[in-house]
Amino acid sequence: MTSFTLQDITNKLFQYFTDNNVFCLEENHADIFEPSIDPPLERAALLKSLEKFQQQKLVSRLDVDGKSVFLLEKPLQSFSQSIELSGETAGRVAQVINCHLQRTGNAEYRINPLETSERAIQLLAVIAEKAAT
């Protein structure tokens, strides 16, 4: 029985690519699976996750000396996504951020729920990271 899902692998690969531009199946396998329990299954799962990265045009697959290598198309910092938020969700995001800003003495930086931006999501991530530690 496996102790991972494709989503787990995708998340680990995303983290890997925040610090690295190239992923080689043979050489970097242990960076994702440590310790390795079922190498053939793990390899197949890595390939499936990397195919998703290819579909999103995040990486290109290259053959280098007979090895499968995946190279980032561009740094992950320049990868962007578009999301739609309901009014309720935007309001909840703004409420959490604005309460935090009020508590930390930064109320002048409050956000407007009708103009949710990347800055708001970054602030929400900072708040969540602090809560998790």
N, C-alpha and C positions, 0 to 999 in steps of 0.2 A: 504494500500500500504506500502511495506517495504522500509526502508531507508538504507538498507545494501545489499551487495552481498556476495556470498560465498568467493570471493577473499578478501573482507574486513574482514571477520571473520578469514580466514586463516592468514592474516597479523597480526591481533590482537592476535591470538593464538601463532603465532611465537614469537611475542614480549613478551607475557605472559611467554612462556617457556624459554626465555633468563634469567629470574630471578627466575623461579620456576621449580621444577622437577615433580610435580604432578598436575593434573587437575581433579577435581571432578565436574561432571555436576551439581549436586545440590548445592554444596557449592561455586563453583567459577563462576557460571553463571553470577553474577553481575559484575565480573571482566572484562567480555567481553561486556555485554549489560547493560549499565547504562545510563538512566533508562531502565527497561524492558518494552516493549510495547506489545509484543505478545509472551509470554513464550513458547507455544507449537511449534510455527514456529521457534523461536530462538533455542530451544533445538534440533529440527530436523536439523537445519543448522549447529549447533555446532557439532552434530554427524557426519554429512557429511564431514565437514572439518577435524575432528579428524580421520575419516576413511582414508582420504588422507595422514595424518601423519603416520597412521599405514602402508599404502601401501609403504611409503618411508622408513619404518622401523625406524622411529623417536620415536614412542611411542608404548607401549603395553597396551591393554585394560584389566583391571582387575575388578573382581567383589568383592567389599569389603563391607560386611554387607548389601548386596542388592543394593549397589550404584555402578554406573559405574565410574571407576577411570582410568585415563590415565597416565601412568608413562613413563617418558623419558627413552629410551634405553641407551643413553649416553648424556653427556652435549652437548648442541647445538654448543658450541665452537669447538667440535671435529667432528661435522658433516661437510662433504665436498661435493662439487659438481664439476662436470667437465662441462665446457662450451667451445664452439668453437666460435671464433671471426673471422669475415672476415678481410682481410687486411685493408680494408677501416675503419672498426670500430676500429681495433687495432691502426691504425694511428691517428684517431681522439682522442682516449683515451690518447695516448702518447702526442699528441699536447696540449690537455687541461692540463695535468699534468706538462709537461715541461714548458709551459707558466707560470703556477702558481709557479713552482719552481724558474724560472727566476725572477719573480716579487718579490719573498720573499727572494732572495739572496741565494738560495740553488741550483743553476744551476749544481753544481757538482754531484747532485743526479738524474740527468735526466734519463729517462727510454728509452729503445730501443723498438720500436713498433714490432720488430720481436721476442721479448722475453717478451711478456706481462705476468705478474705474479700476484700472489695474492697481493703482495706489491703494484702493480700498481692499482689494484681495491680498495685496502684500501685507498690509497692516493686520488683516485677519490671520494670515499665516504666522506672523510674528506673535500675535496673541495666543494662537493655538500652540506654537512651539514652546512658549513660556509656560503655558498650562500643562503641557506634557512632561516638563522637566521638574 
